[in-house]
């Protein structure tokens, strides 16, 4: 599997990045006895859909998975809808859309139109208590409910490993050598907890620390985790801010409790010093760590 950070700024688009959007790719069956590249995206925050075109042909998008329906994670779905309906190069098929209940109404709210249905553009798969497992090409996904201000999910993905089966599993950073990982920047070496031809990836979406998200992340090769708050800031806020976002401290706790192979921190607010988040994470987590930045790519 290959992960690309398309957008990673918390709560809004920022001066250096679009809001949350993460592209996951892997080779899988094409339905005709051959193979092709499958492309799925987690979230489409403001400014992210146009940036996605830098990494894939938009007509080759197979699915969008929404963690929740706050605007900073889904607002650019209307850009995708415009492409699906009007672009000369559109694929002529609905794009699969996995999301919490109410997704079609959310599109209508953002669109501001009175279109009766969006089912020509999208194939809606709503998450429900009895519908948490999904399969798209080579990817097997399971949704886990987080602790946020609205219904929100994290996802655990099992898919094909990007390295030869004869090698130990691990994560490699592609390009952007100025962003080191751990001590040497060469890659994230992971524990051998699954067959060598399989890798696991998990994305928290927006959530505070909770046991369901620990369960989701347990033993994964690579965890993409939000740290929307700093504990140093929340300690100064009057009132209860639990059930919104993790701090750097609680994100580090999650990685430690879940015993993940490596972690990427995302959803940092544009006004938050990244070094402060790093320092908080390191209070609990001393394994392989990197802070997300637009254009970073990883193989898992």
Secondary structure, 3 states (H helix, E strand, C coil): CEEEEEECEECCCCCCCCECEEEEEEEEECCCCCEEEEEEEECCCCCHHHHHCCCCCHHHCCEEECCCCCHHHHCCHHHHHHHHHHCCCCCCCCEEEEECCCHHHHHHHHHCCCCCCCCCCEEEEECECCECEEEECCEEEEEEECECCCCCEEEEEEEECCCCCCCCCEEEEECCCCCCCCCCCCCEECCCCCCCCEEEEEECCCCECCHHHHHHHCCCCEEEEECCECHHHHCCCCCCCCCCCCEHHHHHHHHHHHCCCEEEEECEECCCCHHHHHHHHCCCCCCEEEECCCCCEEEC
